Amino acid sequence: SGKTAIAGEFLKHLQGSGVFIVDELTLLEQSRLEIARVTGEAIGIIGRGEFQPQRVTCATVQTLYLHAARRDFRLWARKLHVMIIDEIHVCLNNRQRKVLDAIRPPAVFGLTATLQLQRRNVLMQATALAGAVIFEFPLATATKQAFLTPGIVVQIEHPTVMLSSRKESWSESYRQLTADAERNRLIEQLARAALAAGRAVIILAEWVAHVDRLSAQLRDVVHCCVLGRVDSATRLQAKHDFDAGRIRLIIANRVFSKGVDIRKVDVIIDATAGRNPNGALQRYGRGVRLAEQKTGLLYLDIADHNNRFASSAKARSLAWRRAGVQIYRASSSRGATKIIDQALKQLCFRYNTFESQKITKRA
């Protein structure tokens, strides 16, 4: 089970009241459903402008902030026994800390898949908010013990030509990068090749404009776009349609990084050129969740080089290696079909090894 299910087990046996805090509306409904499934009781809500608490309540930190001055909010907060903060690493800012300090009950727990304990400022703030780390479960251990499916990362080196000067801002360079026709054609061809191989694909982009551009290139393929401007109910429906096999392609922006539970994905194309290596590791972790008939995760990272984004690609590679993830390299000049075919052969080998280890362990 994941973090939410474990929190649900704790809340089920709690003799008192508790609140489970998320920072995004899609996660609010997803968490409510998961905790309700585990506890077998109605779960309250503080979110979407609603204030309907129960013994166990799911809340967004944004709505808590809006209701903090209300009398009924203060009365509810005083009676809380436990607060569980999901993705605690995104709650380490002044506004959210003020909200959490205002309702701090006797026990506070923080959950995260990405807490960067090597960063002193993150460690100190998280410890001040929720105490010391009491349990860790590394990615490599989870895979070895068959709680996650095996996966590989293929970094596809692509020499995007940057015409900008060195004085140009990062956002201006990024706008040029995401508008590059050759790079976008590579992403499109990788998606088409993976779909032709029978895979369920998610393309990750950073900016909404990039999502729109890739969606236009793949308009002949049935797909959904999952991004901030799409309401949470539509995003949740896209997740259900994807997991049910009704669609096999989602193009998403940063929403995917915030705990969205899409288990059926077996190919992720990361076109974000992400500067945060921790975020890349988290996105990989979202993709290796177990699902029926899933034979592993193929994570395709567009590794730009010969430009200012090359250092970010190296940082992502280092993060995956430190986590024990198998990494391969390929040149975009080989062509999307050859890259996909070779990568799937490597993944098949990894999966067969994984299955034989499970059989040996059971024996």
C-alpha positions in Angstrom: 0.0 0.0 0.0 1.0 3.6 -0.4 1.4 6.4 2.2 -2.4 7.3 2.1 -3.5 3.8 2.8 -1.1 3.5 5.7 -2.4 6.8 7.1 -5.9 5.4 6.6 -5.1 2.3 8.7 -3.7 4.6 11.5 -6.8 6.8 11.4 -9.1 3.7 11.4 -7.7 2.7 14.8 -7.4 6.2 16.2 -9.5 6.8 19.3 -10.1 10.5 18.5 -10.3 12.8 15.5 -7.8 13.5 12.8 -7.2 15.5 9.7 -5.3 14.5 6.5 -4.0 17.6 4.7 -3.1 17.8 1.0 -2.2 20.7 -1.2 -4.2 20.0 -4.4 -7.9 19.5 -5.2 -7.3 16.3 -7.2 -5.4 14.8 -4.3 -8.2 15.8 -1.9 -10.8 13.6 -3.6 -8.3 10.8 -4.3 -7.3 10.8 -0.6 -10.9 10.9 0.6 -11.8 7.9 -1.5 -8.7 5.9 -0.3 -9.1 6.7 3.4 -12.8 5.9 3.2 -12.0 2.6 1.6 -9.6 1.7 4.4 -11.6 3.1 7.4 -15.1 2.1 6.2 -16.6 5.4 7.3 -17.7 8.8 5.9 -14.7 11.2 5.5 -15.3 14.9 6.1 -14.1 17.6 3.7 -12.5 21.0 4.1 -11.9 22.0 0.5 -13.5 23.4 -2.7 -14.9 26.1 -0.4 -16.7 23.5 1.8 -16.4 23.1 5.5 -17.9 19.8 6.6 -15.6 18.0 9.1 -16.1 14.5 10.5 -14.2 12.4 12.9 -11.7 11.9 10.1 -11.4 14.8 7.6 -9.5 15.5 4.4 -8.5 19.1 3.8 -6.6 21.3 1.5 -4.2 23.7 3.1 -5.5 26.5 0.9 -9.1 26.1 2.3 -7.8 25.8 5.9 -6.2 29.2 5.3 -9.5 30.7 4.2 -11.4 29.3 7.2 -8.8 29.9 9.9 -10.5 32.9 11.4 -14.0 31.2 11.7 -15.2 30.4 15.1 -16.5 26.9 14.1 -13.0 26.3 12.5 -11.3 27.1 15.8 -13.6 24.9 17.8 -13.0 22.0 15.4 -9.2 22.6 15.5 -9.1 22.5 19.3 -10.7 19.0 19.3 -8.2 17.5 16.8 -5.9 14.7 18.1 -3.8 14.1 15.0 -2.7 16.0 11.9 -1.2 14.1 9.0 0.5 16.3 6.3 0.8 14.6 2.9 3.8 15.7 0.8 5.2 17.7 3.7 8.1 19.0 1.6 5.6 21.3 -0.3 4.3 22.7 3.0 7.5 24.3 4.1 6.6 27.9 3.4 5.5 30.8 5.6 1.7 30.9 4.7 1.2 27.2 5.1 3.3 27.0 8.2 1.1 29.6 9.8 -2.0 27.6 9.0 -0.5 24.4 10.4 0.7 26.1 13.5 -2.8 27.5 14.2 -4.3 24.0 14.3 -1.4 22.0 15.7 -2.8 19.1 17.7 -0.9 16.8 20.1 0.4 14.6 17.3 1.7 15.7 13.9 3.0 13.4 11.2 4.5 14.3 7.8 4.5 12.0 4.8 6.8 12.5 1.7 8.4 10.5 -1.0 11.0 13.1 -1.7 12.2 14.7 1.5 15.8 15.8 0.8 17.4 15.2 4.2 20.8 16.2 2.9 19.5 19.7 2.6 19.8 21.3 6.1 17.1 23.9 5.5 14.5 21.2 4.5 15.5 18.9 7.4 15.3 21.6 10.0 11.9 22.9 8.9 10.4 19.5 8.5 11.7 18.4 11.9 10.3 21.6 13.5 6.9 20.9 12.0 6.6 17.1 12.5 9.5 15.8 14.5 12.3 13.4 13.5 12.2 10.8 10.8 10.7 7.6 12.2 10.5 5.4 9.2 12.1 5.2 5.7 11.5 2.8 2.9 14.0 3.3 0.0 13.0 2.9 -3.6 15.6 0.1 -4.2 14.3 -1.8 -1.2 10.7 -1.5 -2.3 11.6 -2.8 -5.7 13.7 -5.7 -4.4 10.9 -6.8 -2.1 8.4 -6.6 -5.0 6.3 -3.8 -3.6 7.1 -1.8 -6.8 7.4 -3.0 -10.4 10.9 -2.9 -11.9 11.8 0.0 -14.2 14.6 1.5 -16.3 15.5 5.0 -17.3 16.6 5.8 -20.8 18.2 9.2 -21.2 17.8 10.3 -24.8 20.5 12.8 -25.6 19.1 15.5 -27.9 21.2 18.4 -29.1 18.7 21.2 -29.1 20.3 24.3 -30.7 19.9 27.4 -28.6 20.1 30.6 -30.5 19.8 32.7 -27.3 22.6 34.6 -25.6 24.1 33.7 -22.2 22.4 36.7 -20.6 18.9 35.4 -21.5 16.8 34.4 -18.5 16.0 30.7 -17.8 12.3 31.2 -18.7 13.2 32.7 -22.1 15.6 29.9 -22.8 12.9 27.4 -21.7 10.3 28.9 -23.9 12.7 28.4 -26.9 13.4 24.9 -25.8 9.8 23.8 -25.6 9.0 25.5 -29.0 11.8 23.6 -30.7 10.2 21.6 -33.6 12.8 18.8 -33.7 12.6 18.2 -30.0 8.8 18.1 -30.0 8.8 15.8 -33.0 11.0 13.4 -31.1 8.6 13.4 -28.2 5.7 12.8 -30.5 7.4 9.9 -32.3 8.4 8.3 -29.0 4.8 8.4 -27.9 3.5 7.0 -31.2 6.1 4.2 -31.1 5.3 3.3 -27.5 1.5 3.3 -28.3 2.2 1.1 -31.3 3.9 -1.4 -28.9 0.8 -1.6 -26.8 2.0 0.6 -24.0 0.1 3.1 -21.8 1.9 6.4 -22.1 2.1 9.6 -20.1 4.0 12.6 -21.5 5.2 15.1 -18.8 5.6 18.8 -19.7 6.2 21.7 -17.4 4.3 24.6 -19.1 0.7 24.6 -20.2 1.7 26.0 -23.6 4.0 23.0 -24.1 1.1 20.6 -23.2 -1.1 22.4 -25.8 1.6 22.1 -28.4 2.2 18.4 -27.9 -1.6 17.8 -27.7 -2.0 19.5 -31.1 0.7 17.3 -32.6 -1.1 14.1 -31.3 -4.6 15.3 -32.1 -5.3 12.1 -34.1 -4.7 10.0 -31.0 -7.4 9.7 -28.4 -5.9 11.3 -25.3 -6.5 13.6 -22.3 -4.7 16.6 -21.0 -4.2 16.8 -17.2 -3.2 20.2 -16.1 -4.2 23.0 -13.6 -6.8 24.7 -15.7 -8.8 21.4 -16.0 -11.2 21.0 -13.0 -10.4 18.3 -10.5 -13.4 16.1 -11.4 -12.3 16.0 -15.0 -8.7 15.1 -14.0 -10.0 12.4 -11.7 -12.1 11.0 -14.6 -9.0 11.0 -16.8 -7.2 8.9 -14.2 -10.0 6.4 -14.1 -10.3 6.2 -17.9 -6.5 5.6 -18.1 -6.4 2.9 -15.5 -9.5 1.2 -17.1 -7.8 1.2 -20.5 -10.3 3.5 -22.2 -7.5 5.9 -23.1 -3.8 5.1 -23.4 -2.3 8.5 -23.6 -2.2 11.4 -21.1 -0.3 14.6 -21.5 0.2 16.3 -18.1 2.1 19.1 -16.5 3.3 19.4 -12.9 0.0 18.0 -11.5 1.4 14.5 -12.0 4.2 15.2 -9.5 1.8 15.7 -6.6 0.9 12.2 -5.7 -1.5 11.4 -8.5 -2.1 7.7 -8.3 -2.1 6.4 -12.0 -0.9 2.8 -11.7 -1.4 1.5 -15.3 1.2 3.7 -16.9 4.2 1.7 -18.2 5.9 4.4 -20.3 6.6 7.9 -19.1 8.2 10.5 -21.5 9.7 13.3 -19.4 10.0 16.4 -21.6 10.2 18.8 -18.6 14.0 19.3 -18.6 13.5 19.5 -14.9 16.0 21.4 -12.8 15.0 19.5 -9.6 16.5 16.0 -9.6 14.4 15.1 -6.5 11.3 15.8 -8.6 12.5 13.5 -11.4 13.0 10.7 -8.8 9.5 11.3 -7.5 8.0 11.1 -11.0 9.8 7.8 -11.6 8.4 6.6 -8.2 4.9 7.4 -9.3 5.3 5.2 -12.4 6.6 2.1 -10.8 3.5 1.4 -8.7 2.2 -2.1 -9.2 -0.8 -2.8 -11.5 -2.4 -5.9 -13.0 -0.6 -7.2 -16.1 2.0 -4.4 -15.8 5.5 -5.6 -16.8 7.6 -2.7 -15.6 8.1 1.0 -16.3 10.0 2.5 -19.2 11.0 6.1 -18.2 12.2 8.1 -21.2 14.0 11.3 -20.2 14.7 13.9 -22.9 18.3 14.8 -21.9 19.2 18.0 -23.6 22.9 18.7 -24.2 25.1 21.3 -25.7 23.0 24.0 -24.0 22.2 25.4 -20.5 19.9 22.4 -19.7 22.6 19.8 -19.9 23.6 20.2 -16.2 20.0 19.5 -15.2 20.1 16.2 -17.2 23.3 15.2 -15.4 21.7 16.0 -12.0 18.7 13.9 -12.8 20.9 11.0 -13.9 22.9 11.2 -10.6 19.7 11.1 -8.5 18.4 8.0 -10.3 21.8 6.3 -9.9 21.9 7.0 -6.2 18.5 5.5 -5.8 19.6 2.3 -7.6 17.7 2.8 -10.8 19.1 1.2 -13.9 20.0 3.9 -16.5 20.7 3.6 -20.2 21.7 6.2 -22.8 20.6 6.6 -26.3 21.0 9.2 -29.0 17.9 10.8 -30.6 19.6 10.2 -34.0 18.8 6.5 -33.7 15.1 7.2 -34.2 12.2 6.7 -31.9 11.2 3.2 -33.0 14.6 1.8 -32.5 15.0 3.5 -29.1 11.6 2.1 -27.9 12.3 -1.4 -29.3 15.7 -1.7 -27.6 14.5 -0.2 -24.4 11.6 -2.6 -24.2 13.9 -5.5 -24.6 16.0 -4.3 -21.7 12.9 -3.8 -19.6 11.6 -7.3 -20.5 14.9 -8.8 -19.3 14.7 -6.8 -16.0 11.1 -8.0 -15.5 11.9 -11.6 -16.1 14.7 -11.4 -13.6 12.3 -9.7 -11.2 9.7 -12.5 -11.6 12.3 -15.3 -11.1 13.4 -13.6 -7.9 9.8 -13.5 -6.6 9.4 -17.2 -7.4 12.6 -18.1 -5.6 11.6 -16.0 -2.6 8.2 -17.7 -2.4 9.9 -21.1 -2.7 
